[in-house]
Amino acid sequence: MPGWLWKRDVPLFVSARRLEPYKTLHPATCDWALDSGGFTELSKYGEWRTPPHKYIARVRRYADELGRLDFAAPQDWMCEPFMLEKTGLSVADHQRLTIDNYLTLRTLWPDGPVIPALQGWEHDDYLRHVEQYAAAGVDLPDLPLVGLGSVCRREATGPAEHLVHVLAGLGITCHGFGMKTTGLARYGALLGSADSMAWSMAARRSRIRLDGHTHQTCSHCPEFALMWRHKVLHPTRSSLWGITMVGPGTA
C-alpha cells in the first residue's frame, strides 16, 4: 500500500494505480520500485489508456516527492493467452509495443529510472525479444536491470526455470514480475530482484488473520507481509506464528 512507503524500512513494490489518487506524498523511508499497473489496465481495457507522457510525469513526481525510487516498470504488454484475447493482438504485436513504449519513455526522460521489460510466452519468444531490443539499439546485458514478464503463472515449471538460466547466461539481470515462493525457491538467486503479491493472495484465499488483528483477513496487512517476507528470505529458520484461519462459523 502507498502509505507503507513512509512507514516501513524494507524494499517495496507499489503500483502507479495505487499512488495516483494521493494528493500529498511524504519522503520514502525505504527503497522502492514502481509498478506501471499494466496488468490491471490491459485486463480492464484491452489497451493502454494512460499516455506515455502522463505516465512519465507521474514517475517524475514520485521520484521527486517520495525519493529513493530504484526503478519504474515500463508500460509493457503482457503475453498470456487471455491477455492476447483481450487485446486482439499477437505476441509479436505485444513485443513490438513493449519496445516502442520503452523507447518513448526513454526519449521523454533519457536519464530516468524506467527499465525495459522482456515479454513472450514460449521460450523462443523471449530470445527473439532480446534480439529485437538489440536491433532497436538497446543492449539488455549492458543494463543494470530488465523486467521479466508473463511468467508468474508458470514460474514453478521447468521451462520458466530454464529461461531464467538462459537469460542469466546471456548476462541479463532480471527483475521477476509477480514471483511466487515456488519460483523464487527454484531460481531466485539468478534474479536481480523480484516482487510478489503471494502473501496477500494467501491471506485472502485462506482467510488468514494474525492473532490480535481485528480486520477480516490480513490480505492488506503490513505485519503479515513482513512475516511472509522473512519466511521467504529465511526459509529454514522461519515459520508463521499467531495465525487464525477465519471462515464460516469461526471466531
VEXBAKE-328121 format. One record per residue (C-alpha): residue number from 1; x, y, z; chain. Coordinates in pm, 1 decimal. Example, Ala and Ser with C-alpha at 12.3 -4.5 7.8 and 13.67 -1.06 7.14 Angstrom:
SITE  num         u         v         w  chaine
SITE    1    1230.0    -450.0     780.0       A
SITE    2    1367.0    -106.0     714.0       A
end
This chain:
SITE  num         u         v         w  chaine
SITE    1       0.0       0.0       0.0       A
SITE    2     131.9     350.6     -79.8       A
SITE    3     124.9     463.3     283.3       A
SITE    4     379.5     195.8     371.4       A
SITE    5     638.1     395.1     172.4       A
SITE    6     680.3     645.9     454.5       A
SITE    7     628.0     399.7     740.3       A
SITE    8     841.4      92.3     655.9       A
SITE    9    1210.9      17.6     612.8       A
SITE   10    1208.0    -276.2     369.0       A
SITE   11    1207.0    -254.7     -13.7       A
SITE   12     857.6    -215.3    -156.7       A
SITE   13     693.8    -250.2    -499.3       A
SITE   14     397.9     -13.8    -535.1       A
SITE   15     151.5      23.4    -820.4       A
SITE   16     118.2     356.1   -1000.2       A
SITE   17    -256.4     298.0    -998.6       A
SITE   18    -249.9     293.8    -616.9       A
SITE   19     -32.6     603.5    -594.2       A
SITE   20    -223.6     815.0    -845.3       A
SITE   21    -506.5     927.4    -610.9       A
SITE   22    -262.5    1056.2    -347.8       A
SITE   23    -252.0    1436.6    -344.6       A
SITE   24      10.6    1452.0     -69.7       A
SITE   25     320.7    1233.2     -62.0       A
SITE   26     586.6    1209.6     206.5       A
SITE   27     956.4    1121.5     172.9       A
SITE   28    1000.0     745.3     149.1       A
SITE   29    1166.1     569.9     440.9       A
SITE   30    1267.3     274.6     222.7       A
SITE   31    1395.6     193.5    -123.0       A
SITE   32    1115.4     108.0    -361.2       A
SITE   33    1015.2      40.2    -720.8       A
SITE   34     711.7     144.9    -922.7       A
SITE   35     476.3     -96.0   -1097.6       A
SITE   36     310.5      62.6   -1400.3       A
SITE   37     -20.9    -111.8   -1332.2       A
SITE   38     -15.5    -261.2   -1681.1       A
SITE   39    -177.2    -591.8   -1591.1       A
SITE   40    -481.5    -413.8   -1449.9       A
SITE   41    -504.3    -158.5   -1730.2       A
SITE   42    -477.1    -411.8   -2012.5       A
SITE   43    -710.7    -657.2   -1838.6       A
SITE   44    -969.4    -385.1   -1793.5       A
SITE   45    -946.8    -201.2   -2124.7       A
SITE   46    -754.4    -422.6   -2366.6       A
SITE   47    -519.2    -131.6   -2430.1       A
SITE   48    -309.8     130.6   -2258.0       A
SITE   49    -524.1     438.6   -2194.9       A
SITE   50    -259.0     621.7   -1995.1       A
SITE   51     -44.8     813.4   -2248.6       A
SITE   52     333.1     776.1   -2206.9       A
SITE   53     378.7    1147.1   -2131.0       A
SITE   54     131.1    1125.9   -1843.1       A
SITE   55     293.3     811.8   -1707.9       A
SITE   56     643.0     960.9   -1717.9       A
SITE   57     510.0    1276.6   -1547.8       A
SITE   58     385.3    1058.7   -1263.4       A
SITE   59     718.2     877.0   -1241.8       A
SITE   60     895.6    1214.9   -1216.4       A
SITE   61     660.2    1327.7    -943.8       A
SITE   62     711.2    1012.4    -739.4       A
SITE   63    1087.5    1028.6    -786.3       A
SITE   64    1093.0    1393.2    -674.8       A
SITE   65     842.0    1386.2    -389.0       A
SITE   66     899.5    1037.6    -249.6       A
SITE   67    1262.9     983.4    -344.2       A
SITE   68    1453.6     654.7    -312.5       A
SITE   69    1297.8     519.1    -634.9       A
SITE   70    1513.8     230.8    -760.3       A
SITE   71    1332.7     176.3   -1089.0       A
SITE   72     998.2     208.5   -1263.7       A
SITE   73     838.5     -55.8   -1483.6       A
SITE   74     753.0      43.5   -1840.8       A
SITE   75     404.7      35.6   -1988.7       A
SITE   76     465.7    -313.6   -2121.9       A
SITE   77     220.9    -555.8   -2284.1       A
SITE   78     180.7    -897.6   -2117.1       A
SITE   79     159.7   -1204.0   -2340.6       A
SITE   80     -57.8   -1453.0   -2153.1       A
SITE   81    -318.2   -1608.8   -2387.9       A
SITE   82    -610.7   -1448.2   -2203.4       A
SITE   83    -441.0   -1108.9   -2242.5       A
SITE   84    -399.8   -1162.5   -2616.9       A
SITE   85    -770.9   -1243.5   -2635.0       A
SITE   86    -842.9    -918.8   -2450.5       A
SITE   87    -633.4    -703.4   -2684.2       A
SITE   88    -694.9    -897.9   -3005.2       A
SITE   89    -324.2    -878.8   -3085.7       A
SITE   90     -41.7   -1130.3   -3121.4       A
SITE   91     266.4   -1199.3   -2909.5       A
SITE   92     475.1   -1026.1   -3176.7       A
SITE   93     248.4    -720.1   -3158.0       A
SITE   94     279.1    -705.8   -2778.7       A
SITE   95     656.5    -736.9   -2800.0       A
SITE   96     678.8    -456.7   -3055.9       A
SITE   97     452.8    -230.8   -2849.6       A
SITE   98     657.3    -303.0   -2537.2       A
SITE   99     979.7    -195.5   -2708.9       A
SITE  100     813.8     109.3   -2865.8       A
SITE  101     690.0     221.1   -2524.7       A
SITE  102    1030.3     178.9   -2361.7       A
SITE  103    1194.4     385.2   -2635.7       A
SITE  104     926.9     653.5   -2597.8       A
SITE  105     965.1     670.8   -2220.9       A
SITE  106    1343.1     684.2   -2255.4       A
SITE  107    1308.1     972.8   -2501.8       A
SITE  108    1077.7    1158.7   -2262.9       A
SITE  109    1324.5    1109.5   -1974.0       A
SITE  110    1663.6     989.5   -2103.4       A
SITE  111    1818.9     951.5   -1758.1       A
SITE  112    1503.2     833.0   -1589.4       A
SITE  113    1457.1     512.6   -1386.8       A
SITE  114    1231.9     325.1   -1632.4       A
SITE  115    1365.4     -21.6   -1716.8       A
SITE  116    1287.3    -229.6   -2028.2       A
SITE  117    1076.3    -544.1   -1999.2       A
SITE  118    1102.0    -877.4   -2175.7       A
SITE  119     771.0   -1026.2   -2281.4       A
SITE  120     675.4   -1350.3   -2452.7       A
SITE  121     501.2   -1679.8   -2398.1       A
SITE  122     716.0   -1957.5   -2542.8       A
SITE  123    1086.5   -1984.7   -2461.6       A
SITE  124    1197.4   -1864.4   -2806.1       A
SITE  125     965.8   -1561.7   -2785.6       A
SITE  126    1182.3   -1417.0   -2511.3       A
SITE  127    1505.1   -1477.4   -2701.1       A
SITE  128    1357.8   -1309.7   -3009.1       A
SITE  129    1257.3   -1017.3   -2788.6       A
SITE  130    1618.0    -985.0   -2670.8       A
SITE  131    1724.7    -969.5   -3036.5       A
SITE  132    1453.4    -716.0   -3118.0       A
SITE  133    1574.2    -489.4   -2839.2       A
SITE  134    1928.4    -516.9   -2978.4       A
SITE  135    1801.7    -425.7   -3325.8       A
SITE  136    1637.9    -118.6   -3170.7       A
SITE  137    1970.4     -16.3   -3014.8       A
SITE  138    1904.3    -149.5   -2663.7       A
SITE  139    2166.0    -398.1   -2545.4       A
SITE  140    1997.0    -561.5   -2248.0       A
SITE  141    2313.0    -717.3   -2094.5       A
SITE  142    2455.8    -366.5   -2060.6       A
SITE  143    2166.1    -251.3   -1841.2       A
SITE  144    2153.4    -294.3   -1463.9       A
SITE  145    1803.9    -447.3   -1463.4       A
SITE  146    1547.5    -582.8   -1710.3       A
SITE  147    1190.4    -676.6   -1621.1       A
SITE  148    1079.5   -1033.4   -1693.9       A
SITE  149     708.4   -1059.4   -1759.6       A
SITE  150     437.0   -1316.5   -1830.0       A
SITE  151     599.9   -1593.9   -1627.2       A
SITE  152     420.1   -1550.0   -1293.7       A
SITE  153     161.3   -1820.3   -1367.7       A
SITE  154     426.0   -2069.8   -1485.7       A
SITE  155     712.8   -1982.8   -1255.7       A
SITE  156     741.1   -2323.7   -1091.3       A
SITE  157     776.6   -2503.5   -1425.7       A
SITE  158    1095.1   -2636.7   -1579.5       A
SITE  159    1069.0   -2414.0   -1890.7       A
SITE  160    1045.2   -2099.3   -1676.3       A
SITE  161    1347.3   -2204.4   -1474.9       A
SITE  162    1539.1   -2285.6   -1793.2       A
SITE  163    1451.0   -1944.7   -1938.4       A
SITE  164    1587.7   -1762.7   -1634.4       A
SITE  165    1907.9   -1966.3   -1656.0       A
SITE  166    1946.2   -1881.9   -2026.1       A
SITE  167    1887.0   -1510.1   -1971.3       A
SITE  168    2135.4   -1506.6   -1684.3       A
SITE  169    2383.5   -1682.8   -1911.2       A
SITE  170    2339.6   -1400.4   -2163.1       A
SITE  171    2436.5   -1154.6   -1891.2       A
SITE  172    2084.8   -1016.0   -1844.8       A
SITE  173    1993.3    -930.9   -1485.9       A
SITE  174    1617.9    -971.6   -1447.0       A
SITE  175    1354.7    -842.4   -1211.2       A
SITE  176    1086.1   -1110.4   -1180.1       A
SITE  177     741.6    -953.8   -1200.5       A
SITE  178     485.8   -1120.7    -972.9       A
SITE  179     701.2   -1407.1    -849.8       A
SITE  180     569.0   -1659.4    -601.9       A
SITE  181     768.7   -1856.3    -347.3       A
SITE  182     789.3   -2166.4    -567.1       A
SITE  183     967.9   -1978.1    -841.9       A
SITE  184    1192.5   -1790.4    -602.7       A
SITE  185    1296.9   -2115.0    -436.0       A
SITE  186    1399.4   -2263.6    -769.9       A
SITE  187    1589.6   -1977.3    -930.5       A
SITE  188    1558.8   -1666.5    -715.7       A
SITE  189    1937.3   -1649.4    -678.2       A
SITE  190    1964.1   -1580.7   -1052.3       A
SITE  191    1736.3   -1275.3   -1036.0       A
SITE  192    1844.7    -924.2    -951.8       A
SITE  193    1514.8    -866.8    -768.5       A
SITE  194    1152.4    -974.6    -765.4       A
SITE  195     814.5    -860.6    -640.4       A
SITE  196     522.5   -1067.6    -517.3       A
SITE  197     164.2   -1038.8    -401.6       A
SITE  198     159.1   -1405.6    -299.1       A
SITE  199     133.6   -1310.5      67.7       A
SITE  200    -184.4   -1109.2       4.9       A
SITE  201    -341.1   -1379.3    -211.0       A
SITE  202    -263.5   -1642.2      52.6       A
SITE  203    -424.9   -1436.3     327.6       A
SITE  204    -731.6   -1364.4     116.2       A
SITE  205    -787.0   -1714.7     -20.6       A
SITE  206    -714.6   -1895.7     306.5       A
SITE  207    -879.9   -1623.1     516.0       A
SITE  208    -572.9   -1579.3     734.2       A
SITE  209    -574.6   -1331.0    1021.0       A
SITE  210    -293.9   -1278.9    1269.0       A
SITE  211    -396.4   -1322.7    1629.6       A
SITE  212    -496.3    -991.5    1782.7       A
SITE  213    -579.6    -829.9    1447.2       A
SITE  214    -932.0    -700.6    1402.2       A
SITE  215    -956.0    -678.0    1021.9       A
SITE  216   -1135.2    -959.6     839.9       A
SITE  217    -816.9   -1102.7     685.2       A
SITE  218    -452.8    -992.6     665.0       A
SITE  219    -461.1    -952.4     286.0       A
SITE  220    -364.4    -583.0     322.2       A
SITE  221    -174.4    -612.6     649.5       A
SITE  222     187.2    -488.4     666.1       A
SITE  223     268.4    -708.3     966.0       A
SITE  224     163.8   -1022.2     777.0       A
SITE  225     352.0    -903.9     467.4       A
SITE  226     669.0    -860.1     675.0       A
SITE  227     628.7   -1204.8     830.0       A
SITE  228     586.3   -1354.8     482.8       A
SITE  229     893.3   -1170.4     356.4       A
SITE  230    1101.9   -1300.1     647.4       A
SITE  231     981.2   -1653.8     579.2       A
SITE  232    1082.8   -1626.3     211.5       A
SITE  233    1426.6   -1482.2     291.6       A
SITE  234    1494.4   -1730.8     572.1       A
SITE  235    1302.3   -2047.8     478.2       A
SITE  236    1496.8   -2281.2     708.4       A
SITE  237    1465.5   -2059.5    1013.8       A
SITE  238    1113.8   -1924.3     987.4       A
SITE  239     757.6   -2020.5    1049.6       A
SITE  240     437.4   -1819.2    1054.1       A
SITE  241     315.4   -1788.5    1411.2       A
SITE  242      -3.5   -1646.9    1555.2       A
SITE  243    -229.6   -1713.6    1257.5       A
SITE  244    -604.6   -1750.7    1280.2       A
SITE  245    -796.6   -1912.6     994.7       A
SITE  246   -1117.2   -1714.2     958.3       A
SITE  247   -1409.0   -1892.5     795.3       A
SITE  248   -1781.9   -1959.4     825.4       A
SITE  249   -1870.8   -2047.4    1180.8       A
SITE  250   -1532.0   -1944.2    1324.8       A
SITE  251   -1445.7   -1656.7    1553.4       A
end
